[in-house]
């Protein structure tokens, strides 16, 4: 037989594997033959590190066109080699990068099938149970509607009133300089009342609720999914959508109109204060002018917007909460995405309703 024979004796374990590998690689550089046989007849013990050393040597020597073989191993050593020896390596070819339009089509299909269709299915499910549970009190969780109304509506009154008051004040303040230049001080009432009633009041309220309550809804549902609470509800025969999401929808749709009313009043008060300070428009003049400007259409528009915004905020938070993945890390991600998407949908809805009503 042409080639070299290397006899191994004693043990080949984790303590000897590194030195054995070094010596064999050094010996291979001095070899003239293209075959090396490892004689294992005197080897008494081998562990996983020794087996991996043999595997490594056979791979590296094979790259040098040196054929290796194992001979003479006892039954116990053979069993260890069979147990720890790696299987054949599978070569992984890099994925072909899709063309631009192919990738665009795949992304579009994924968006509509996973997000748009999923959102529509969730909305239909929630609205079905929302309508049927109005006439079925026994299906409601006792006290949950009041609890959610306090969390979503009552606890948000201060921040909504404060910010809309400031926005109304700033709006009148910036309008005052331009109107004063043309001697049209009285029209600051028109600017403030129309802007707050038809656009700023409902929109700012919806954005605040989306950031405050929409994130809480997404985080709560995502946490319930991560901790398997939603699966526990299914095990008990309860529909998670009906048990968890519907009370939030009721509470948000009920409290949103009241929040918008508070926002409108606060915004107009802020504008009235700025008009009094900078344009010398007394409260009596402001109120009389406001009565001529306000229309029932503005109140109806705000009511319709409140229901649309409430539905979008609850559905978006619930949709992304149910899509959570990767544990606690995923909860933070879906909460962030839910807030961004809900605010975006609120602004888009406001634009569409503005075109419809005005």
C-alpha positions in Angstrom: 0.0 0.0 0.0 1.4 3.3 -1.0 1.1 6.0 1.7 1.9 6.7 5.3 0.5 5.2 8.4 0.1 7.1 11.6 -0.7 5.0 14.7 -2.7 6.5 17.5 -2.5 5.1 21.0 -3.9 5.9 24.4 -6.7 8.6 24.4 -7.7 11.2 22.0 -9.8 13.7 24.0 -10.2 17.4 24.4 -6.9 17.7 26.1 -4.9 16.1 23.2 -7.0 17.1 20.2 -5.3 20.5 19.6 -1.7 19.1 19.9 -2.6 16.1 17.7 -4.0 18.3 15.0 -0.9 20.5 15.0 1.4 17.6 14.7 -0.5 16.0 11.8 -0.7 19.2 9.9 3.1 19.6 10.3 3.6 16.0 9.2 1.5 16.5 6.1 3.7 19.3 4.9 6.6 16.9 4.8 4.8 13.9 3.2 5.5 12.8 -0.3 2.7 10.3 -0.5 -0.9 11.3 -1.2 -2.4 8.9 1.2 -2.4 8.9 5.0 -3.9 6.1 7.1 -4.8 6.6 10.8 -4.3 3.3 12.7 -6.7 3.4 15.6 -6.0 -0.2 16.8 -4.2 1.1 19.9 -6.6 3.9 20.7 -8.5 3.2 23.9 -10.8 6.2 24.2 -12.0 9.1 22.1 -14.5 11.8 22.8 -16.4 14.3 20.7 -13.4 16.7 20.5 -11.2 13.9 19.2 -13.7 12.9 16.6 -14.0 16.5 15.5 -10.1 16.6 15.3 -10.2 13.6 12.9 -13.0 15.3 10.9 -11.0 18.5 10.7 -7.8 16.8 9.6 -9.6 14.7 6.9 -11.2 17.9 5.5 -8.0 19.9 5.5 -5.9 17.1 4.1 -8.5 16.5 1.4 -8.1 20.1 0.3 -4.4 19.2 -0.3 -5.3 16.2 -2.4 -4.2 13.8 0.4 -6.6 10.9 0.9 -7.2 9.8 4.5 -8.6 6.6 6.0 -9.4 5.2 9.4 -8.4 1.6 10.2 -8.3 -0.8 13.1 -10.7 1.0 15.5 -12.2 -1.0 18.3 -16.0 -1.3 18.6 -16.2 1.3 21.3 -14.1 3.8 19.4 -16.1 3.1 16.2 -19.3 3.7 18.1 -18.0 7.1 19.3 -16.9 8.1 15.8 -20.3 7.2 14.4 -22.0 9.1 17.1 -20.1 12.4 16.9 -18.8 12.4 13.3 -20.6 15.2 11.4 -22.7 14.3 8.4 -22.1 15.5 4.9 -21.9 19.2 4.5 -24.6 20.7 2.5 -23.5 23.5 0.2 -25.8 26.5 0.5 -26.1 28.5 -2.6 -27.0 32.2 -2.2 -30.5 33.1 -3.1 -31.0 34.8 -6.5 -31.7 38.4 -6.0 -35.1 39.1 -7.6 -35.5 41.7 -10.3 -36.9 45.1 -9.4 -40.5 44.5 -10.7 -40.5 40.9 -9.4 -39.6 42.2 -5.9 -42.1 45.1 -6.2 -44.9 42.6 -7.2 -44.0 40.3 -4.3 -44.0 43.1 -1.8 -47.3 44.5 -3.1 -48.9 41.0 -2.9 -47.6 40.5 0.6 -48.9 43.9 1.7 -52.4 43.4 0.4 -52.7 39.7 1.5 -51.2 40.1 4.9 -52.1 43.6 6.0 -55.0 45.0 4.0 -57.0 41.7 3.9 -56.1 40.9 7.5 -57.2 44.3 8.6 -60.5 44.0 6.8 -61.2 40.5 8.2 -60.4 41.8 11.8 -62.6 44.8 11.3 -65.5 42.7 10.0 -65.1 40.3 13.0 -65.0 43.1 15.5 -68.0 45.0 14.0 -70.0 41.8 13.9 -69.5 41.1 17.6 -69.8 44.8 18.4 -73.3 44.9 16.9 -74.6 41.6 18.2 -73.3 42.3 21.7 -75.3 45.5 21.9 -78.4 43.3 22.3 -76.8 40.6 24.3 -75.7 41.9 27.7 -74.8 38.5 29.1 -71.9 38.3 26.6 -70.2 41.4 27.9 -67.6 41.3 30.6 -69.1 43.1 33.6 -67.5 46.4 34.4 -65.0 46.3 31.5 -66.8 48.9 29.4 -66.7 51.4 32.3 -63.1 50.6 33.0 -62.1 51.2 29.4 -64.1 54.4 29.2 -62.1 55.8 32.1 -58.8 54.6 30.7 -59.4 55.9 27.2 -61.7 58.8 27.7 -61.7 60.3 31.2 -58.0 60.0 31.8 -57.3 61.8 28.5 -59.4 64.9 29.2 -56.6 67.0 30.8 -54.0 66.5 28.1 -56.6 67.0 25.3 -58.0 70.2 26.9 -54.5 71.6 27.6 -53.0 71.0 24.2 -56.1 72.2 22.2 -56.2 75.4 24.4 -52.6 76.1 23.5 -53.2 75.3 19.8 -56.2 77.7 19.7 -54.2 80.4 21.4 -51.3 80.0 19.0 -53.6 79.9 16.0 -55.2 83.2 17.0 -51.9 84.7 17.9 -50.4 84.0 14.4 -53.5 85.1 12.7 -53.6 88.4 14.7 -50.6 90.0 13.0 -51.9 89.4 9.5 -55.5 90.5 10.3 -54.4 93.6 12.1 -52.5 94.8 9.1 -55.7 94.8 7.0 -58.0 96.1 9.8 -59.9 92.8 9.9 -59.5 92.0 13.6 -63.0 90.5 13.9 -62.2 87.8 11.4 -59.9 86.1 13.9 -63.1 84.7 15.3 -63.9 83.1 12.0 -60.4 81.6 11.7 -60.4 80.2 15.2 -63.9 78.8 15.3 -64.0 77.3 11.9 -60.5 75.8 12.2 -61.0 74.3 15.6 -64.6 73.1 15.0 -64.1 71.5 11.6 -60.5 70.3 11.6 -58.1 71.0 14.5 -60.3 69.9 17.4 -61.2 66.4 16.1 -57.8 65.8 14.4 -55.7 66.8 17.4 -57.9 64.8 19.8 -57.7 61.7 17.5 -53.9 62.0 17.3 -53.5 62.3 21.1 -55.8 59.3 21.7 -53.9 57.3 19.1 -50.6 58.1 20.8 -51.9 57.5 24.3 -54.6 54.8 24.1 -53.8 53.3 20.7 -50.3 52.4 22.0 -51.7 51.0 25.2 -54.2 48.8 23.3 -51.4 47.4 21.1 -49.1 46.8 24.0 -51.8 45.1 26.1 -53.0 42.7 23.3 -49.4 42.0 22.3 -48.5 41.1 25.8 -51.5 38.9 26.2 -50.5 37.0 23.0 -46.9 36.7 24.1 -47.9 35.3 27.5 -50.5 33.0 25.9 -53.4 34.7 27.6 -55.3 34.8 24.3 -54.8 31.1 23.9 -56.1 30.6 27.4 -59.3 32.5 26.5 -59.7 30.2 23.5 -59.2 27.2 25.7 -62.0 28.4 28.0 -64.3 28.8 24.9 -64.1 32.6 24.8 -63.5 34.6 21.7 -60.5 36.9 22.3 -61.8 39.5 19.8 -65.2 39.6 21.5 -63.8 39.4 25.1 -60.9 41.9 24.8 -61.3 44.2 21.8 -65.1 44.9 21.6 -65.2 46.7 25.1 -62.4 48.9 24.0 -64.3 49.7 20.8 -67.4 50.6 22.7 -65.5 52.8 25.1 -63.5 54.7 22.5 -66.5 55.3 20.3 -68.5 56.6 23.2 -65.9 58.8 24.8 -64.3 60.2 21.6 -67.3 62.7 20.9 -67.0 64.1 24.4 -63.3 64.5 24.1 -63.8 66.4 20.8 -66.4 68.6 22.4 -63.9 69.4 25.3 -61.2 70.0 22.7 -63.4 72.4 20.7 -64.4 74.4 23.7 -60.8 74.6 25.0 -59.5 75.6 21.5 -62.0 78.3 21.1 -61.3 79.6 24.7 -57.6 79.7 23.8 -58.4 81.6 20.6 -60.7 84.0 22.5 -58.0 84.7 25.0 -55.5 85.6 22.3 -58.0 87.7 20.5 -58.7 89.7 23.7 -55.1 90.2 24.5 -53.7 91.1 21.0 -56.7 92.4 19.1 -58.9 93.9 21.9 -61.8 91.7 21.0 -64.0 91.4 24.1 -65.6 88.1 25.1 -69.1 89.6 24.2 -68.0 90.4 20.7 -66.2 87.1 20.3 -69.3 85.1 21.5 -71.7 87.1 19.3 -69.5 86.6 16.2 -69.1 82.9 17.0 -72.8 82.4 17.1 -73.1 83.7 13.6 -70.3 81.4 12.3 -71.1 78.1 14.0 -73.3 75.7 12.0 -75.0 72.4 12.8 -73.0 70.9 10.0 -69.7 71.4 11.9 -71.1 69.6 14.9 -72.4 66.7 12.7 -69.1 66.5 11.0 -67.2 66.3 14.3 -69.5 63.5 15.4 -69.0 61.5 12.3 -65.2 62.0 12.5 -65.1 60.9 16.1 -66.7 57.5 15.3 -64.4 56.9 12.3 -61.3 57.9 14.3 -62.3 55.8 17.3 -62.8 52.7 15.1 -59.4 53.2 13.3 -57.5 53.7 16.5 -58.9 50.6 18.2 -58.7 48.4 15.1 -55.1 49.4 14.3 -53.9 48.9 17.8 -55.6 45.5 18.0 -54.4 44.4 14.6 -50.8 45.0 15.3 -51.1 43.7 18.8 -52.3 40.4 17.4 -49.4 40.2 15.0 -46.7 40.4 17.6 -43.6 38.1 17.3 -40.4 37.5 19.1 -41.6 38.0 22.7 -41.0 41.2 24.6 -38.9 42.7 21.9 -41.8 42.3 19.5 -44.2 44.1 21.9 -42.2 47.3 21.6 -42.0 47.1 17.9 -45.7 46.5 17.2 -46.6 49.2 19.7 -44.5 51.7 17.8 -45.8 50.6 14.4 -49.4 50.7 15.7 -49.1 54.3 16.8 -47.5 55.4 13.5 -50.0 53.6 11.4 -53.0 54.7 13.4 -52.0 58.4 13.2 -51.4 58.0 9.5 -54.8 56.5 9.0 -56.5 59.2 11.1 -54.9 61.9 8.9 -55.9 60.1 5.7 -59.4 59.7 7.0 -59.5 63.4 8.0 -58.5 64.3 4.4 -61.2 62.1 2.9 -63.9 63.3 5.2 -62.9 66.9 4.6 -63.4 66.4 0.9 -66.7 64.7 1.5 -68.2 67.3 3.9 -66.6 70.4 2.5 
